[in-house]
Amino acid sequence: MILRGLMGLAGSALAPARLEPDLLIAAAARAARSDPGPLAEPRRAEALAALTSSLERESRLTPFGRLAAASDLVRMLSTVLILAQKERADPAIAARPFAPPIFVAGLPRSGTTFLHGLLAEDPRNRAPRIWESIYPYPRAAGFAAGRGKAKLELGLFARLSPGIKNLHPVEADAPQECIEITSHVLRSPRFNDVYRAPSYRAWLDRSGFDDGYRYLQRFLRHLQGPGGAPRRWVLKSPEHVFSIDALVRAFPDAMLVLVHRDPGHVLASAARLTELLRAPFTAAVDRRDIGRQVADYWQDGMRRMTALADDSSFPLKLAHVRYRSLVADPVGTVARIYDAFGLDLSAEASAAMAAKVARAPNGGYGANRYRPDDFGIDPERERERASVYVERFGVGGEGSRQ
């Protein structure tokens, strides 16, 4: 979840010392060797102002954290400009055919990353990779490398935040989350997850997610490239559950998988991941604050998923997966998802998925040591708060395996 070369090494020399919109836009234009016009669009300017204001007032960034955030933003904004350049040079990019995608969402720490990786093994599917979400055009804007540079940046982050690999193992070629792509246009919960930006997150909820999903589709057309019939995109973020309406508007023929797990086993783990994401950038990490935020946030998410499951008018094809079924029979679970969507799981895809499971039977996760009480989380209380969700999806008393 939410790892994307946060150091921004390629843009650090161009990053301004202050998180001011005008300075960031000017730096992005220099990096992209482009006119900054596309960044002046009013809704984009409003988003950047809301984010930078929140980062300055609420994130308690260290000097290093400030540099990392500025570099992060310059790189993302320059990517928006680079895409605009490519579209001016080749207007056909916007008309590239687009196959109905599969989205994976659900509770965090419930196996969504594992499932995303399995789906990406099907040769007929295509997942955006971490490195190409950072550098979709590696030779543009002075980015001398794509995959290699992303690998270095992810390695640096892992050293800055020991323990992150056990909770969320990532590699440059691993499938990427959608909220990392929608962050390019500053319409993503990722910023609050990584830096703590609560007023920006409140603004985002009010303003809406449509711009982010439209950009996601646009970005994927660039990654897709020219050619014949496109492969089916498989896309993932637990936090899609908070923006389903916008997802439907941008991808009206999508298929949606929701993964469910006992909340008593996931909330403290999600809080620990948030702590590890924020630790390299902030002067202080308040575990209790993180615990309250994560617990309340995902209690709302569980209510949303329950309502969605009971909504007979929901327009997308919808499949539900239990965590314990996914870990007990990964390939069989994918077969059931395909069946629900009217898709064929080929023998080649089944074999590739089985081989992936054999290489990393626990999904690549290591041992983790933390206590729910460190974050003020009482698993039994959270399970009781989510009793409707727990009963609706039959996820009470699931094991604690990561």
One Martini backbone bead per residue (centre of mass of N, CA, C, O) as a GRO file, in nm:
protein
  402
    1MET     BB    1   0.094   0.035   0.024
    2ILE     BB    2   0.188   0.364  -0.059
    3LEU     BB    3   0.453   0.308  -0.246
    4ARG     BB    4   0.671   0.567  -0.430
    5GLY     BB    5   0.942   0.696  -0.403
    6LEU     BB    6   0.950   0.924  -0.161
    7MET     BB    7   1.226   1.072  -0.214
    8GLY     BB    8   1.264   1.199  -0.498
    9LEU     BB    9   1.553   1.196  -0.637
   10ALA     BB   10   1.508   1.324  -0.924
   11GLY     BB   11   1.381   1.613  -0.781
   12SER     BB   12   1.553   1.742  -0.546
   13ALA     BB   13   1.706   1.977  -0.698
   14LEU     BB   14   1.409   2.118  -0.775
   15ALA     BB   15   1.313   2.156  -0.499
   16PRO     BB   16   1.164   2.343  -0.285
   17ALA     BB   17   1.176   2.467   0.045
   18ARG     BB   18   0.871   2.529  -0.005
   19LEU     BB   19   0.511   2.466   0.032
   20GLU     BB   20   0.438   2.626  -0.254
   21PRO     BB   21   0.257   2.630  -0.529
   22ASP     BB   22   0.428   2.813  -0.719
   23LEU     BB   23   0.698   2.664  -0.670
   24LEU     BB   24   0.609   2.380  -0.757
   25ILE     BB   25   0.518   2.448  -1.043
   26ALA     BB   26   0.784   2.563  -1.145
   27ALA     BB   27   0.949   2.305  -1.093
   28ALA     BB   28   0.781   2.119  -1.277
   29ALA     BB   29   0.828   2.275  -1.540
   30ARG     BB   30   1.133   2.238  -1.542
   31ALA     BB   31   1.137   1.928  -1.537
   32ALA     BB   32   0.940   1.910  -1.808
   33ARG     BB   33   0.980   2.133  -2.009
   34SER     BB   34   0.713   2.322  -1.944
   35ASP     BB   35   0.422   2.446  -1.947
   36PRO     BB   36   0.203   2.511  -1.661
   37GLY     BB   37  -0.098   2.523  -1.750
   38PRO     BB   38  -0.232   2.245  -1.649
   39LEU     BB   39  -0.189   2.350  -1.334
   40ALA     BB   40  -0.408   2.605  -1.348
   41GLU     BB   41  -0.643   2.461  -1.296
   42PRO     BB   42  -0.866   2.526  -1.057
   43ARG     BB   43  -0.894   2.241  -0.920
   44ARG     BB   44  -0.589   2.194  -0.896
   45ALA     BB   45  -0.520   2.444  -0.732
   46GLU     BB   46  -0.702   2.378  -0.493
   47ALA     BB   47  -0.566   2.111  -0.416
   48LEU     BB   48  -0.281   2.222  -0.363
   49ALA     BB   49  -0.363   2.422  -0.141
   50ALA     BB   50  -0.487   2.216   0.057
   51LEU     BB   51  -0.234   2.043   0.092
   52THR     BB   52  -0.010   2.247   0.173
   53SER     BB   53  -0.155   2.360   0.417
   54SER     BB   54  -0.167   2.093   0.574
   55LEU     BB   55   0.135   2.029   0.581
   56GLU     BB   56   0.223   2.290   0.731
   57ARG     BB   57   0.012   2.267   0.990
   58GLU     BB   58  -0.002   1.920   1.054
   59SER     BB   59   0.265   1.726   0.991
   60ARG     BB   60   0.543   1.779   1.122
   61LEU     BB   61   0.790   1.828   0.950
   62THR     BB   62   1.083   1.764   0.866
   63PRO     BB   63   1.330   1.859   0.671
   64PHE     BB   64   1.318   1.593   0.518
   65GLY     BB   65   1.009   1.581   0.482
   66ARG     BB   66   0.990   1.838   0.315
   67LEU     BB   67   1.167   1.744   0.081
   68ALA     BB   68   1.004   1.493   0.011
   69ALA     BB   69   0.734   1.636  -0.048
   70ALA     BB   70   0.838   1.825  -0.268
   71SER     BB   71   0.950   1.608  -0.457
   72ASP     BB   72   0.693   1.453  -0.491
   73LEU     BB   73   0.525   1.687  -0.617
   74VAL     BB   74   0.705   1.756  -0.855
   75ARG     BB   75   0.690   1.481  -0.993
   76MET     BB   76   0.383   1.464  -1.027
   77LEU     BB   77   0.340   1.731  -1.183
   78SER     BB   78   0.536   1.660  -1.414
   79THR     BB   79   0.373   1.417  -1.515
   80VAL     BB   80   0.128   1.576  -1.608
   81LEU     BB   81   0.289   1.737  -1.823
   82ILE     BB   82   0.395   1.498  -1.986
   83LEU     BB   83   0.122   1.386  -2.072
   84ALA     BB   84   0.035   1.640  -2.224
   85GLN     BB   85   0.259   1.631  -2.431
   86LYS     BB   86   0.190   1.353  -2.553
   87GLU     BB   87  -0.102   1.436  -2.643
   88ARG     BB   88  -0.020   1.657  -2.839
   89ALA     BB   89   0.154   1.462  -3.019
   90ASP     BB   90  -0.085   1.223  -2.948
   91PRO     BB   91  -0.426   1.215  -2.963
   92ALA     BB   92  -0.476   0.893  -2.964
   93ILE     BB   93  -0.447   0.823  -2.666
   94ALA     BB   94  -0.750   0.900  -2.578
   95ALA     BB   95  -0.860   0.646  -2.786
   96ARG     BB   96  -0.784   0.407  -2.649
   97PRO     BB   97  -0.863   0.111  -2.578
   98PHE     BB   98  -1.083  -0.029  -2.308
   99ALA     BB   99  -1.097  -0.261  -2.081
  100PRO     BB  100  -1.260  -0.412  -1.846
  101PRO     BB  101  -1.199  -0.382  -1.519
  102ILE     BB  102  -1.041  -0.483  -1.214
  103PHE     BB  103  -1.134  -0.432  -0.877
  104VAL     BB  104  -0.967  -0.404  -0.557
  105ALA     BB  105  -1.112  -0.430  -0.230
  106GLY     BB  106  -1.124  -0.339   0.124
  107LEU     BB  107  -0.973  -0.434   0.376
  108PRO     BB  108  -0.707  -0.394   0.536
  109ARG     BB  109  -0.512  -0.671   0.574
  110SER     BB  110  -0.694  -0.895   0.370
  111GLY     BB  111  -0.541  -0.962   0.072
  112THR     BB  112  -0.531  -0.755  -0.168
  113THR     BB  113  -0.236  -0.779  -0.261
  114PHE     BB  114  -0.235  -1.079  -0.317
  115LEU     BB  115  -0.465  -1.078  -0.526
  116HIS     BB  116  -0.342  -0.881  -0.723
  117GLY     BB  117  -0.095  -1.057  -0.788
  118LEU     BB  118  -0.252  -1.295  -0.903
  119LEU     BB  119  -0.402  -1.149  -1.133
  120ALA     BB  120  -0.128  -1.056  -1.273
  121GLU     BB  121  -0.058  -1.358  -1.384
  122ASP     BB  122  -0.246  -1.312  -1.604
  123PRO     BB  123  -0.190  -1.262  -1.939
  124ARG     BB  124  -0.474  -1.095  -1.973
  125ASN     BB  125  -0.349  -0.913  -1.772
  126ARG     BB  126  -0.295  -0.575  -1.616
  127ALA     BB  127  -0.055  -0.416  -1.409
  128PRO     BB  128   0.056  -0.167  -1.246
  129ARG     BB  129   0.373  -0.061  -1.174
  130ILE     BB  130   0.565   0.098  -0.964
  131TRP     BB  131   0.779   0.218  -1.159
  132GLU     BB  132   0.563   0.328  -1.380
  133SER     BB  133   0.417   0.524  -1.178
  134ILE     BB  134   0.672   0.706  -1.154
  135TYR     BB  135   0.791   0.629  -1.472
  136PRO     BB  136   0.623   0.634  -1.760
  137TYR     BB  137   0.869   0.830  -1.878
  138PRO     BB  138   1.194   0.781  -1.820
  139ARG     BB  139   1.323   1.008  -2.037
  140ALA     BB  140   1.179   1.219  -1.898
  141ALA     BB  141   1.278   1.487  -1.714
  142GLY     BB  142   1.567   1.339  -1.659
  143PHE     BB  143   1.494   1.036  -1.641
  144ALA     BB  144   1.728   0.785  -1.672
  145ALA     BB  145   1.532   0.593  -1.507
  146GLY     BB  146   1.313   0.348  -1.377
  147ARG     BB  147   1.339   0.073  -1.229
  148GLY     BB  148   1.612   0.130  -1.089
  149LYS     BB  149   1.533   0.388  -0.935
  150ALA     BB  150   1.295   0.268  -0.780
  151LYS     BB  151   1.458   0.056  -0.628
  152LEU     BB  152   1.634   0.255  -0.470
  153GLU     BB  153   1.403   0.410  -0.328
  154LEU     BB  154   1.275   0.168  -0.182
  155GLY     BB  155   1.531   0.090  -0.027
  156LEU     BB  156   1.556   0.353   0.132
  157PHE     BB  157   1.286   0.339   0.278
  158ALA     BB  158   1.340   0.069   0.423
  159ARG     BB  159   1.576   0.192   0.594
  160LEU     BB  160   1.402   0.427   0.728
  161SER     BB  161   1.166   0.182   0.773
  162PRO     BB  162   1.176  -0.049   0.973
  163GLY     BB  163   0.941  -0.319   0.886
  164ILE     BB  164   0.789  -0.271   0.614
  165LYS     BB  165   0.835  -0.549   0.470
  166ASN     BB  166   0.658  -0.721   0.662
  167LEU     BB  167   0.386  -0.558   0.603
  168HIS     BB  168   0.491  -0.446   0.289
  169PRO     BB  169   0.598  -0.593   0.033
  170VAL     BB  170   0.826  -0.445  -0.212
  171GLU     BB  171   0.861  -0.389  -0.565
  172ALA     BB  172   0.913  -0.248  -0.865
  173ASP     BB  173   0.727  -0.494  -1.007
  174ALA     BB  174   0.495  -0.443  -0.847
  175PRO     BB  175   0.190  -0.379  -0.790
  176GLN     BB  176  -0.011  -0.095  -0.796
  177GLU     BB  177  -0.180   0.161  -0.656
  178CYS     BB  178  -0.418   0.391  -0.731
  179ILE     BB  179  -0.348   0.623  -0.515
  180GLU     BB  180  -0.074   0.685  -0.657
  181ILE     BB  181  -0.199   0.801  -0.921
  182THR     BB  182  -0.413   1.013  -0.809
  183SER     BB  183  -0.188   1.195  -0.676
  184HIS     BB  184  -0.105   1.367  -0.923
  185VAL     BB  185  -0.402   1.530  -0.878
  186LEU     BB  186  -0.466   1.552  -0.565
  187ARG     BB  187  -0.680   1.273  -0.532
  188SER     BB  188  -0.574   1.140  -0.233
  189PRO     BB  189  -0.533   0.950   0.065
  190ARG     BB  190  -0.220   0.919   0.074
  191PHE     BB  191  -0.132   1.184   0.223
  192ASN     BB  192  -0.251   1.108   0.501
  193ASP     BB  193  -0.107   0.837   0.538
  194VAL     BB  194   0.194   0.959   0.520
  195TYR     BB  195   0.170   1.279   0.660
  196ARG     BB  196  -0.067   1.400   0.782
  197ALA     BB  197  -0.382   1.546   0.639
  198PRO     BB  198  -0.683   1.617   0.754
  199SER     BB  199  -0.789   1.869   0.599
  200TYR     BB  200  -0.745   1.754   0.323
  201ARG     BB  201  -0.929   1.507   0.357
  202ALA     BB  202  -1.185   1.672   0.405
  203TRP     BB  203  -1.176   1.815   0.135
  204LEU     BB  204  -1.188   1.563  -0.044
  205ASP     BB  205  -1.466   1.463   0.050
  206ARG     BB  206  -1.612   1.720  -0.052
  207SER     BB  207  -1.498   1.742  -0.354
  208GLY     BB  208  -1.384   1.472  -0.461
  209PHE     BB  209  -1.279   1.187  -0.702
  210ASP     BB  210  -1.312   1.224  -1.012
  211ASP     BB  211  -1.040   1.336  -1.110
  212GLY     BB  212  -0.878   1.082  -1.031
  213TYR     BB  213  -1.026   0.870  -1.214
  214ARG     BB  214  -0.977   1.010  -1.481
  215TYR     BB  215  -0.670   0.997  -1.457
  216LEU     BB  216  -0.638   0.695  -1.435
  217GLN     BB  217  -0.738   0.633  -1.720
  218ARG     BB  218  -0.532   0.807  -1.864
  219PHE     BB  219  -0.274   0.670  -1.756
  220LEU     BB  220  -0.337   0.384  -1.866
  221ARG     BB  221  -0.319   0.461  -2.166
  222HIS     BB  222  -0.020   0.514  -2.157
  223LEU     BB  223   0.076   0.232  -2.060
  224GLN     BB  224  -0.057   0.064  -2.288
  225GLY     BB  225  -0.038   0.173  -2.556
  226PRO     BB  226  -0.013   0.077  -2.856
  227GLY     BB  227  -0.243  -0.125  -3.054
  228GLY     BB  228  -0.433  -0.364  -2.988
  229ALA     BB  229  -0.580  -0.546  -2.784
  230PRO     BB  230  -0.636  -0.506  -2.464
  231ARG     BB  231  -0.572  -0.561  -2.161
  232ARG     BB  232  -0.674  -0.630  -1.843
  233TRP     BB  233  -0.721  -0.444  -1.579
  234VAL     BB  234  -0.567  -0.454  -1.251
  235LEU     BB  235  -0.697  -0.306  -0.952
  236LYS     BB  236  -0.588  -0.135  -0.634
  237SER     BB  237  -0.773  -0.044  -0.324
  238PRO     BB  238  -0.917  -0.022  -0.028
  239GLU     BB  239  -1.017   0.296  -0.071
  240HIS     BB  240  -1.254   0.261  -0.277
  241VAL     BB  241  -1.495   0.250  -0.068
  242PHE     BB  242  -1.496   0.589  -0.057
  243SER     BB  243  -1.533   0.606  -0.410
  244ILE     BB  244  -1.750   0.452  -0.585
  245ASP     BB  245  -1.902   0.660  -0.754
  246ALA     BB  246  -1.652   0.757  -0.913
  247LEU     BB  247  -1.574   0.488  -1.030
  248VAL     BB  248  -1.835   0.439  -1.192
  249ARG     BB  249  -1.816   0.692  -1.373
  250ALA     BB  250  -1.531   0.607  -1.503
  251PHE     BB  251  -1.613   0.269  -1.470
  252PRO     BB  252  -1.905   0.129  -1.580
  253ASP     BB  253  -1.757  -0.177  -1.661
  254ALA     BB  254  -1.667  -0.277  -1.405
  255MET     BB  255  -1.507  -0.488  -1.163
  256LEU     BB  256  -1.577  -0.599  -0.816
  257VAL     BB  257  -1.369  -0.664  -0.530
  258LEU     BB  258  -1.435  -0.783  -0.197
  259VAL     BB  259  -1.245  -0.795   0.100
  260HIS     BB  260  -1.275  -1.001   0.398
  261ARG     BB  261  -1.230  -0.934   0.759
  262ASP     BB  262  -1.151  -0.942   1.072
  263PRO     BB  263  -1.122  -0.649   1.250
  264GLY     BB  264  -0.957  -0.759   1.499
  265HIS     BB  265  -0.694  -0.815   1.285
  266VAL     BB  266  -0.646  -0.524   1.116
  267LEU     BB  267  -0.624  -0.241   1.263
  268ALA     BB  268  -0.345  -0.257   1.399
  269SER     BB  269  -0.191  -0.314   1.136
  270ALA     BB  270  -0.274  -0.050   0.994
  271ALA     BB  271  -0.150   0.135   1.207
  272ARG     BB  272   0.140   0.039   1.179
  273LEU     BB  273   0.174   0.117   0.884
  274THR     BB  274   0.129   0.418   0.925
  275GLU     BB  275   0.368   0.461   1.109
  276LEU     BB  276   0.588   0.369   0.901
  277LEU     BB  277   0.520   0.583   0.682
  278ARG     BB  278   0.568   0.847   0.871
  279ALA     BB  279   0.843   0.834   1.029
  280PRO     BB  280   1.055   0.975   0.817
  281PHE     BB  281   0.882   1.282   0.820
  282THR     BB  282   0.824   1.317   1.126
  283ALA     BB  283   0.860   1.447   1.454
  284ALA     BB  284   0.582   1.287   1.526
  285VAL     BB  285   0.422   0.988   1.660
  286ASP     BB  286   0.076   0.912   1.720
  287ARG     BB  287  -0.063   0.623   1.799
  288ARG     BB  288  -0.344   0.699   1.907
  289ASP     BB  289  -0.428   0.870   1.668
  290ILE     BB  290  -0.403   0.648   1.460
  291GLY     BB  291  -0.602   0.449   1.587
  292ARG     BB  292  -0.851   0.628   1.569
  293GLN     BB  293  -0.847   0.678   1.270
  294VAL     BB  294  -0.852   0.384   1.165
  295ALA     BB  295  -1.102   0.280   1.312
  296ASP     BB  296  -1.313   0.490   1.212
  297TYR     BB  297  -1.264   0.464   0.911
  298TRP     BB  298  -1.327   0.143   0.892
  299GLN     BB  299  -1.605   0.150   1.004
  300ASP     BB  300  -1.713   0.307   0.766
  301GLY     BB  301  -1.623   0.106   0.548
  302MET     BB  302  -1.803  -0.130   0.650
  303ARG     BB  303  -2.070   0.012   0.607
  304ARG     BB  304  -2.036   0.051   0.304
  305MET     BB  305  -2.009  -0.250   0.223
  306THR     BB  306  -2.280  -0.342   0.329
  307ALA     BB  307  -2.456  -0.153   0.157
  308LEU     BB  308  -2.350  -0.249  -0.117
  309ALA     BB  309  -2.435  -0.553  -0.093
  310ASP     BB  310  -2.756  -0.447  -0.053
  311ASP     BB  311  -2.749  -0.316  -0.348
  312SER     BB  312  -2.948  -0.386  -0.622
  313SER     BB  313  -2.844  -0.118  -0.804
  314PHE     BB  314  -2.571  -0.197  -0.854
  315PRO     BB  315  -2.386  -0.177  -1.164
  316LEU     BB  316  -2.172  -0.375  -1.084
  317LYS     BB  317  -1.977  -0.630  -1.073
  318LEU     BB  318  -1.985  -0.852  -0.778
  319ALA     BB  319  -1.737  -0.971  -0.540
  320HIS     BB  320  -1.676  -1.197  -0.266
  321VAL     BB  321  -1.408  -1.222  -0.013
  322ARG     BB  322  -1.245  -1.429   0.205
  323TYR     BB  323  -0.958  -1.455   0.362
  324ARG     BB  324  -0.959  -1.761   0.440
  325SER     BB  325  -1.010  -1.853   0.146
  326LEU     BB  326  -0.766  -1.726   0.009
  327VAL     BB  327  -0.539  -1.878   0.183
  328ALA     BB  328  -0.648  -2.174   0.135
  329ASP     BB  329  -0.751  -2.096  -0.191
  330PRO     BB  330  -0.634  -1.902  -0.422
  331VAL     BB  331  -0.711  -2.020  -0.706
  332GLY     BB  332  -1.004  -2.087  -0.639
  333THR     BB  333  -1.087  -1.797  -0.579
  334VAL     BB  334  -1.033  -1.687  -0.860
  335ALA     BB  335  -1.230  -1.875  -1.005
  336ARG     BB  336  -1.482  -1.756  -0.863
  337ILE     BB  337  -1.451  -1.472  -0.966
  338TYR     BB  338  -1.465  -1.534  -1.266
  339ASP     BB  339  -1.742  -1.664  -1.258
  340ALA     BB  340  -1.894  -1.408  -1.157
  341PHE     BB  341  -1.784  -1.247  -1.434
  342GLY     BB  342  -1.761  -1.441  -1.691
  343LEU     BB  343  -1.477  -1.575  -1.680
  344ASP     BB  344  -1.174  -1.722  -1.798
  345LEU     BB  345  -0.961  -1.967  -1.656
  346SER     BB  346  -0.672  -2.057  -1.744
  347ALA     BB  347  -0.422  -2.282  -1.726
  348GLU     BB  348  -0.193  -2.076  -1.739
  349ALA     BB  349  -0.293  -1.895  -1.507
  350SER     BB  350  -0.311  -2.109  -1.284
  351ALA     BB  351  -0.010  -2.185  -1.290
  352ALA     BB  352   0.104  -1.904  -1.225
  353MET     BB  353  -0.038  -1.875  -0.950
  354ALA     BB  354   0.074  -2.129  -0.815
  355ALA     BB  355   0.372  -2.043  -0.837
  356LYS     BB  356   0.350  -1.793  -0.663
  357VAL     BB  357   0.261  -1.932  -0.403
  358ALA     BB  358   0.513  -2.116  -0.381
  359ARG     BB  359   0.721  -1.878  -0.351
  360ALA     BB  360   0.485  -1.721  -0.149
  361PRO     BB  361   0.281  -1.847   0.087
  362ASN     BB  362   0.275  -1.552   0.264
  363GLY     BB  363   0.317  -1.310   0.049
  364GLY     BB  364   0.606  -1.204   0.186
  365TYR     BB  365   0.565  -1.206   0.483
  366GLY     BB  366   0.655  -1.128   0.801
  367ALA     BB  367   0.732  -1.069   1.113
  368ASN     BB  368   0.521  -0.918   1.369
  369ARG     BB  369   0.555  -0.651   1.629
  370TYR     BB  370   0.256  -0.573   1.805
  371ARG     BB  371   0.013  -0.378   1.987
  372PRO     BB  372  -0.301  -0.268   2.006
  373ASP     BB  373  -0.255  -0.086   2.264
  374ASP     BB  374  -0.053   0.115   2.134
  375PHE     BB  375  -0.331   0.231   1.965
  376GLY     BB  376  -0.603   0.194   2.133
  377ILE     BB  377  -0.690  -0.105   2.051
  378ASP     BB  378  -0.989  -0.304   2.072
  379PRO     BB  379  -1.082  -0.583   1.918
  380GLU     BB  380  -1.359  -0.641   2.050
  381ARG     BB  381  -1.481  -0.363   2.011
  382GLU     BB  382  -1.450  -0.352   1.700
  383ARG     BB  383  -1.617  -0.603   1.646
  384GLU     BB  384  -1.876  -0.490   1.772
  385ARG     BB  385  -1.904  -0.235   1.596
  386ALA     BB  386  -1.897  -0.459   1.337
  387SER     BB  387  -2.133  -0.673   1.354
  388VAL     BB  388  -2.277  -0.646   1.083
  389TYR     BB  389  -2.038  -0.716   0.907
  390VAL     BB  390  -1.953  -0.984   1.034
  391GLU     BB  391  -2.225  -1.127   0.974
  392ARG     BB  392  -2.261  -1.069   0.669
  393PHE     BB  393  -1.951  -1.213   0.602
  394GLY     BB  394  -1.834  -1.426   0.801
  395VAL     BB  395  -1.558  -1.297   0.999
  396GLY     BB  396  -1.547  -1.432   1.261
  397GLY     BB  397  -1.254  -1.557   1.407
  398GLU     BB  398  -1.011  -1.504   1.254
  399GLY     BB  399  -0.706  -1.528   1.189
  400SER     BB  400  -0.372  -1.360   1.235
  401ARG     BB  401  -0.267  -1.374   0.968
  402GLN     BB  402  -0.096  -1.162   0.737
   0.00000   0.00000   0.00000
